[in-house]
Amino acid sequence: MIDRSANLASVTTPAGRGAVAVIAAAGPAAERAARRHFESASGKPLEAIPVDRIAFGCWTSDGHREEVLLVRDGDSLEIHCHGGAAAAERILEALQRAGCQVLPWTAWIARQHEDEVAAEADVALAEATTLRCAAILLDQRAGALQRAFDAIEQALARGDLALARGMLSPLFARAPLGLHLARPWQVAIAGRPNVGKSSLINALLGYQRAIVFDEPGTTRDVLTAETAIDGWPVRLIDAAGIRETSDPLESQGVALARQQLQAADLALWIDDATAPPEPAGLELPPELDRLPREKVLRVVNKIDLAPGTAASGEAFVSALTGQGLDRLLALLGRRLAPDPPKPGEAVPFTERHLRRLEAMRLSISARGDLRPT
């Protein structure tokens, strides 16, 4: 919880221009600054304004006068001003001169919670971009994950290693999804030149993000765009067509494309339904052959031009007509999150949670090794 004796201040709204910026402050220094710089429209002094009552007035500092809304809660304040960065910075500087320590918004949130998981969930919720992810994080904020941690620790305290191990397993299984609740899955779209990668990324997004041209080697740099698939945040990555080339610029693009394939959570390898089949053993580049099967999805594009294609793939689409896109999107959603959590289930969603789980697993292993034989 916030230490009411601590002199603290933080901008709790995102960086950049907006309609309103919010500055939170606490402690006697914040109270002193407000008495000096805030003048209510009613003419009442700050101490005469009831707690939890919104007061309208002006904040004057450094020769600037800014209309604000101010809310008091004991020694805690919220100041709502114009969303431009300059207004918030002037108010923050006045609070700092009065003796407030300026904190990042994440640290401010952390100080308001006794439950560390709830504080982390609040931070992650600010970064979540879909309702589905937000719903899972709200469950964790409400205590789902902390209750799971507590149950495992209680089992360990009783010496029930089998129960503790059994409760750990589903948490580890949900961790890959949890780590993506506040950051998108990386889905790389790759293939030979001219298989329709850029057309497909445009079709998946629903608007033209990538330039489409029928000359091989058009895409030279890595292009990204963010969307949601089945409620999961996804960053689509369109890179250069993979082929051997003597063009120095295109070669750099191909090298970047290979790197993207290695780093992606899921790689879509696009084949052309109208092209002759690749020789046996050369269907996929070495980067994809080395990846686990679940990280590669083979998609055959341009089926409108070759409806009877015998090409091998898991999804068959036409980026031009939209045929097969619904099935591809459903397949993508299942591949990214094959076993999504049910409402109320515990989901670890930070690296700290993983370290805590790993420490519990090591404790189980060490104690198991000490059991008499």
C-alpha positions as CSV (number, residue, x, y, z in Angstrom):
1,M,0.0,0.0,0.0
2,I,1.0,3.7,-0.4
3,D,3.0,4.9,2.6
4,R,1.1,8.1,3.4
5,S,4.2,9.7,4.9
6,A,6.2,9.2,1.7
7,N,6.4,12.2,-0.6
8,L,5.8,10.7,-4.1
9,A,4.5,11.8,-7.5
10,S,3.9,10.0,-10.8
11,V,2.2,10.6,-14.2
12,T,-0.1,7.6,-14.4
13,T,-1.4,8.2,-18.0
14,P,0.5,7.0,-21.1
15,A,3.2,9.1,-22.7
16,G,2.3,11.3,-25.6
17,R,-0.6,13.7,-26.3
18,G,-4.1,12.9,-25.1
19,A,-7.3,14.5,-23.9
20,V,-6.4,14.3,-20.2
21,A,-3.2,13.6,-18.2
22,V,-3.4,12.4,-14.6
23,I,-0.7,13.1,-12.0
24,A,-0.9,11.2,-8.7
25,A,0.9,12.4,-5.7
26,A,1.1,11.5,-2.0
27,G,2.6,12.8,1.2
28,P,2.9,16.1,3.1
29,A,5.0,17.6,0.3
30,A,2.3,16.9,-2.2
31,E,-0.2,18.7,0.1
32,R,2.1,21.7,0.4
33,A,2.6,21.9,-3.3
34,A,-1.2,21.8,-3.9
35,R,-1.8,24.6,-1.3
36,R,0.8,26.7,-3.0
37,H,-0.1,26.1,-6.7
38,F,-3.8,25.2,-6.7
39,E,-6.6,27.7,-6.6
40,S,-10.1,26.4,-6.6
41,A,-12.8,28.1,-8.7
42,S,-15.0,28.3,-5.6
43,G,-12.3,30.2,-3.7
44,K,-12.1,27.6,-0.9
45,P,-8.7,26.7,0.5
46,L,-7.5,23.2,-0.2
47,E,-8.1,22.0,3.4
48,A,-11.7,23.1,3.1
49,I,-12.4,20.9,0.1
50,P,-14.0,17.6,1.3
51,V,-12.1,14.4,0.8
52,D,-13.1,12.5,-2.4
53,R,-14.8,15.6,-3.8
54,I,-13.8,16.8,-7.2
55,A,-12.5,20.4,-7.2
56,F,-12.2,22.5,-10.3
57,G,-9.6,25.2,-10.4
58,C,-6.3,26.4,-11.7
59,W,-2.7,25.2,-11.1
60,T,-0.2,28.0,-11.4
61,S,3.5,27.4,-11.7
62,D,6.5,28.7,-13.6
63,G,4.3,31.6,-14.9
64,H,1.8,29.2,-16.5
65,R,-1.8,28.8,-15.5
66,E,-3.5,25.4,-16.2
67,E,-7.1,24.5,-15.6
68,V,-7.3,21.3,-13.6
69,L,-9.5,18.9,-11.6
70,L,-8.1,17.9,-8.2
71,V,-9.3,15.1,-5.9
72,R,-8.0,14.7,-2.4
73,D,-7.8,11.5,-0.3
74,G,-6.1,12.4,2.9
75,D,-2.5,13.1,1.9
76,S,-3.0,11.6,-1.5
77,L,-3.9,13.7,-4.6
78,E,-5.0,13.2,-8.1
79,I,-4.6,16.1,-10.5
80,H,-6.2,15.9,-13.9
81,C,-4.9,18.4,-16.5
82,H,-4.7,18.9,-20.3
83,G,-3.2,15.9,-22.0
84,G,-0.3,17.6,-23.5
85,A,3.1,16.6,-22.2
86,A,4.1,20.2,-21.2
87,A,1.2,20.7,-18.7
88,A,1.8,17.4,-16.9
89,E,5.6,18.1,-16.8
90,R,5.1,21.5,-15.2
91,I,2.8,20.1,-12.5
92,L,5.2,17.2,-11.9
93,E,8.2,19.6,-11.6
94,A,6.3,21.7,-9.0
95,L,5.6,18.6,-7.0
96,Q,9.3,17.6,-7.3
97,R,10.5,21.0,-6.1
98,A,8.2,20.7,-3.1
99,G,10.0,17.5,-2.1
100,C,8.1,14.7,-4.0
101,Q,10.1,11.8,-5.4
102,V,9.0,11.2,-9.0
103,L,8.2,7.5,-9.7
104,P,7.5,5.6,-13.0
105,W,3.8,4.7,-13.2
106,T,4.7,1.0,-12.8
107,A,6.4,1.7,-9.4
108,W,3.4,3.9,-8.3
109,I,1.0,1.0,-9.0
110,A,3.2,-1.5,-7.2
111,R,3.2,0.7,-4.1
112,Q,-0.6,0.6,-4.0
113,H,-0.8,-3.1,-3.6
114,E,0.1,-5.5,-0.8
115,D,-0.4,-8.3,-3.3
116,E,2.5,-8.3,-5.8
117,V,0.7,-10.4,-8.3
118,A,-2.3,-7.9,-8.3
119,A,0.2,-5.0,-8.9
120,E,1.8,-6.9,-11.8
121,A,-1.7,-7.6,-13.2
122,D,-2.5,-3.9,-13.1
123,V,0.6,-3.2,-15.1
124,A,-0.1,-5.9,-17.6
125,L,-3.7,-4.8,-18.0
126,A,-2.4,-1.4,-19.1
127,E,-0.5,-3.1,-21.9
128,A,-3.2,-5.7,-22.9
129,T,-4.8,-5.0,-26.3
130,T,-7.6,-7.5,-26.4
131,L,-10.6,-8.2,-24.2
132,R,-9.7,-11.9,-24.0
133,C,-6.3,-11.1,-22.6
134,A,-7.7,-8.5,-20.2
135,A,-10.3,-11.0,-18.9
136,I,-7.5,-13.5,-18.1
137,L,-5.4,-10.8,-16.4
138,L,-8.5,-9.7,-14.3
139,D,-8.8,-13.2,-13.0
140,Q,-5.1,-13.0,-11.9
141,R,-5.7,-9.6,-10.3
142,A,-8.7,-11.1,-8.4
143,G,-6.3,-13.7,-6.9
144,A,-6.4,-16.8,-9.1
145,L,-2.6,-17.0,-9.5
146,Q,-1.8,-16.0,-5.9
147,R,-4.2,-18.7,-4.6
148,A,-2.4,-21.3,-6.8
149,F,1.0,-20.2,-5.4
150,D,-0.4,-20.4,-1.8
151,A,-1.8,-23.9,-2.4
152,I,1.5,-25.2,-3.8
153,E,3.4,-23.7,-0.8
154,Q,0.9,-25.3,1.6
155,A,1.3,-28.7,0.0
156,L,5.1,-28.3,0.2
157,A,4.8,-27.3,3.9
158,R,2.8,-30.6,4.5
159,G,5.4,-32.6,2.6
160,D,2.8,-33.5,-0.1
161,L,5.3,-33.4,-3.0
162,A,3.0,-35.3,-5.4
163,L,0.2,-32.8,-4.9
164,A,2.6,-29.9,-5.3
165,R,4.1,-31.3,-8.5
166,G,0.6,-31.9,-9.9
167,M,-0.4,-28.3,-9.3
168,L,2.8,-27.0,-10.9
169,S,2.3,-28.8,-14.2
170,P,-0.7,-26.9,-15.5
171,L,0.9,-23.6,-14.5
172,F,4.0,-24.3,-16.5
173,A,1.8,-25.4,-19.4
174,R,-0.1,-22.1,-19.3
175,A,3.0,-19.9,-19.0
176,P,3.8,-19.5,-22.7
177,L,0.3,-18.1,-23.2
178,G,0.5,-16.0,-20.0
179,L,3.7,-14.3,-21.2
180,H,1.8,-13.1,-24.3
181,L,-1.1,-11.5,-22.5
182,A,0.6,-8.1,-22.6
183,R,2.8,-8.6,-25.6
184,P,1.9,-10.0,-29.0
185,W,2.8,-13.4,-30.5
186,Q,5.3,-13.0,-33.3
187,V,4.0,-14.7,-36.5
188,A,6.5,-14.6,-39.4
189,I,5.1,-15.0,-42.9
190,A,7.8,-16.5,-45.2
191,G,8.1,-18.3,-48.5
192,R,9.8,-18.2,-51.9
193,P,9.5,-14.9,-53.8
194,N,6.2,-14.2,-55.4
195,V,4.1,-16.7,-53.5
196,G,1.8,-13.9,-52.3
197,K,3.2,-13.2,-48.8
198,S,2.4,-9.5,-48.9
199,S,-1.1,-10.1,-50.3
200,L,-1.7,-12.6,-47.5
201,I,-0.7,-10.2,-44.8
202,N,-3.0,-7.6,-46.3
203,A,-5.8,-10.1,-46.4
204,L,-5.3,-11.1,-42.7
205,L,-5.2,-7.5,-41.6
206,G,-8.2,-6.4,-43.7
207,Y,-6.3,-3.5,-45.2
208,Q,-3.3,-2.9,-47.5
209,R,-0.3,-2.7,-45.3
210,A,2.3,-4.2,-47.6
211,I,3.1,-3.2,-51.2
212,V,2.1,-5.9,-53.7
213,F,4.0,-6.3,-56.9
214,D,4.6,-9.3,-59.2
215,E,8.4,-8.9,-59.5
216,P,10.4,-11.2,-57.2
217,G,12.4,-9.4,-54.6
218,T,10.0,-6.4,-54.1
219,T,10.0,-6.8,-50.3
220,R,13.5,-5.9,-49.1
221,D,12.9,-5.0,-45.4
222,V,10.9,-6.5,-42.6
223,L,7.4,-5.1,-42.4
224,T,5.2,-5.6,-39.3
225,A,1.6,-5.0,-38.4
226,E,-0.4,-5.8,-35.3
227,T,-3.8,-7.4,-35.2
228,A,-5.9,-9.8,-33.1
229,I,-6.6,-13.4,-34.1
230,D,-9.2,-15.3,-32.1
231,G,-8.8,-12.7,-29.3
232,W,-5.0,-13.1,-29.1
233,P,-2.7,-10.2,-29.9
234,V,-0.5,-11.0,-32.9
235,R,2.3,-9.1,-34.7
236,L,2.5,-10.3,-38.3
237,I,5.9,-10.1,-39.9
238,D,6.3,-9.9,-43.6
239,A,9.9,-10.3,-44.8
240,A,11.7,-10.8,-48.1
241,G,11.2,-13.9,-50.2
242,I,13.8,-16.5,-49.3
243,R,16.0,-17.4,-52.3
244,E,19.7,-17.2,-53.3
245,T,20.4,-13.9,-54.9
246,S,23.4,-11.8,-56.0
247,D,21.6,-8.5,-55.3
248,P,23.4,-7.1,-52.1
249,L,20.2,-5.3,-50.9
250,E,18.0,-8.3,-51.4
251,S,20.5,-10.5,-49.8
252,Q,20.3,-8.4,-46.6
253,G,16.5,-8.7,-46.8
254,V,16.7,-12.5,-47.1
255,A,19.1,-12.7,-44.1
256,L,16.6,-10.6,-42.1
257,A,13.8,-13.0,-43.1
258,R,15.8,-16.0,-41.9
259,Q,16.4,-14.3,-38.6
260,Q,12.7,-13.6,-38.2
261,L,11.9,-17.2,-38.8
262,Q,14.2,-18.3,-36.0
263,A,12.8,-15.7,-33.6
264,A,9.1,-16.1,-34.3
265,D,6.6,-17.9,-32.1
266,L,5.0,-19.3,-35.2
267,A,6.2,-19.3,-38.8
268,L,3.8,-19.4,-41.8
269,W,5.5,-21.0,-44.8
270,I,3.6,-19.9,-47.9
271,D,3.6,-22.1,-51.0
272,D,2.2,-21.1,-54.4
273,A,-0.5,-23.4,-55.7
274,T,0.4,-22.6,-59.3
275,A,4.1,-23.3,-58.9
276,P,5.7,-26.7,-59.7
277,P,6.5,-28.7,-56.5
278,E,9.9,-28.3,-55.0
279,P,12.3,-31.3,-55.2
280,A,12.1,-33.7,-52.3
281,G,14.0,-32.4,-49.3
282,L,14.0,-28.8,-50.5
283,E,10.3,-27.9,-49.7
284,L,11.4,-26.0,-46.6
285,P,14.5,-23.9,-45.8
286,P,16.9,-25.3,-43.1
287,E,15.7,-22.7,-40.6
288,L,12.2,-24.3,-40.7
289,D,13.3,-27.9,-40.8
290,R,15.1,-27.3,-37.4
291,L,12.0,-25.8,-35.7
292,P,9.5,-27.9,-33.8
293,R,6.6,-29.0,-35.9
294,E,4.1,-26.9,-33.9
295,K,6.0,-23.8,-34.7
296,V,5.6,-24.1,-38.5
297,L,2.3,-23.9,-40.4
298,R,2.4,-24.6,-44.1
299,V,-0.1,-22.5,-46.1
300,V,-0.9,-22.9,-49.8
301,N,-1.9,-19.6,-51.5
302,K,-3.4,-18.8,-54.9
303,I,-5.9,-21.7,-54.8
304,D,-8.3,-19.5,-56.9
305,L,-5.8,-20.0,-59.8
306,A,-5.3,-23.7,-59.2
307,P,-8.4,-25.2,-57.6
308,G,-7.3,-28.8,-58.1
309,T,-3.8,-28.2,-56.6
310,A,-1.9,-31.2,-55.2
311,A,0.4,-29.0,-53.2
312,S,1.1,-30.1,-49.6
313,G,-0.2,-27.9,-46.8
314,E,-2.3,-27.5,-43.7
315,A,-4.3,-24.6,-45.0
316,F,-5.4,-23.6,-48.5
317,V,-6.2,-20.0,-49.2
318,S,-6.6,-17.3,-51.8
319,A,-5.4,-14.0,-50.5
320,L,-7.1,-12.4,-53.5
321,T,-10.6,-13.7,-53.0
322,G,-10.5,-14.5,-49.3
323,Q,-11.3,-18.2,-49.8
324,G,-10.0,-20.3,-46.9
325,L,-9.0,-17.3,-44.7
326,D,-11.6,-18.1,-42.0
327,R,-10.2,-21.6,-41.6
328,L,-6.6,-20.2,-41.6
329,L,-7.5,-17.7,-38.8
330,A,-9.1,-20.5,-36.8
331,L,-6.1,-22.7,-37.3
332,L,-3.8,-19.8,-36.3
333,G,-5.7,-19.3,-33.1
334,R,-5.5,-23.0,-32.1
335,R,-1.8,-23.1,-32.9
336,L,-1.0,-20.1,-30.8
337,A,-3.2,-21.1,-27.9
338,P,-4.1,-24.8,-28.2
339,D,-5.5,-25.1,-24.6
340,P,-6.7,-21.6,-23.5
341,P,-7.5,-21.2,-19.7
342,K,-11.0,-21.5,-18.4
343,P,-12.4,-18.5,-16.5
344,G,-10.9,-18.2,-13.1
345,E,-7.9,-20.5,-13.8
346,A,-4.4,-19.4,-12.6
347,V,-2.1,-18.2,-15.4
348,P,1.5,-17.1,-14.7
349,F,2.2,-14.0,-16.9
350,T,5.6,-12.6,-16.0
351,E,9.2,-13.9,-15.9
352,R,9.1,-13.5,-12.1
353,H,6.3,-15.9,-11.9
354,L,8.2,-18.4,-13.9
355,R,11.2,-18.1,-11.6
356,R,9.0,-18.6,-8.6
357,L,7.5,-21.8,-10.2
358,E,11.0,-23.0,-11.1
359,A,12.1,-22.5,-7.5
360,M,9.2,-24.6,-6.3
361,R,10.0,-27.3,-8.8
362,L,13.6,-27.4,-7.7
363,S,12.4,-27.6,-4.1
364,I,10.3,-30.6,-4.9
365,S,13.1,-32.3,-6.7
366,A,15.6,-31.7,-3.9
367,R,13.2,-32.9,-1.3
368,G,12.2,-35.9,-3.4
369,D,15.8,-36.9,-3.6
370,L,16.1,-36.9,0.2
371,R,13.2,-39.3,0.7
372,P,14.3,-42.7,2.2
373,T,14.6,-45.5,-0.3
